[in-house]
Amino acid sequence: MKKKVMVFGAFDGLHQGHLDFFRQAREFGDFLIVSLGTDKNVEKTKGKKPLFRENERLDLIKQLKTVDKAVLGSQTDYFLHIKQYSPDVICLGYDQWAQEDHVRKELDKVGLAKTEIYRLRPFEVTRAKSTILKKKSVEFN
């Protein structure tokens, strides 16, 4: 039986840091599920609209060889969304807002007490972060 790993993010403007994030997550299992933030949730979380629409971002993620399944995240109940896929492992990005203890408590509530949680390390913090890349692209124009 394959060990399922699930990750989450906006992945707006795919870059090397995202690819490294997927590679790291993949080390924890055999089947990688990427849950992509909806346009509304990205705007709510980041305070601005994403550069690329959710369907564009989802199509791009689906083309990656390291990703086995790409899905659009929930608008409201993130943990019931996670339960649909019953991951064995959840990997959080080094800079994601979710705290491990909160995630653990919410996973337990939806019956995913055995799901492991890991916080991944950054790729190159000064180079491969969407906000840095977007700032640099503005400087070049």
Sequence and secondary structure as in RCSB ss.txt:
>XXXX:A:sequence
MKKKVMVFGAFDGLHQGHLDFFRQAREFGDFLIVSLGTDKNVEKTKGKKPLFRENERLDLIKQLKTVDKAVLGSQ
TDYFLHIKQYSPDVICLGYDQWAQEDHVRKELDKVGLAKTEIYRLRPFEVTRAKSTILKKKSVEFN
>XXXX:A:secstr
   EEEEEE   S  HHHHHHHHHHHTT SEEEEEE  HHHHHHHHSS  SS HHHHHHHHHT TT SEEEE  S
S HHHHHHHH  SEEEE TT S  HHHHHHHHHHTT TT EEEE   S TTTS HHHHHHHHHHH 
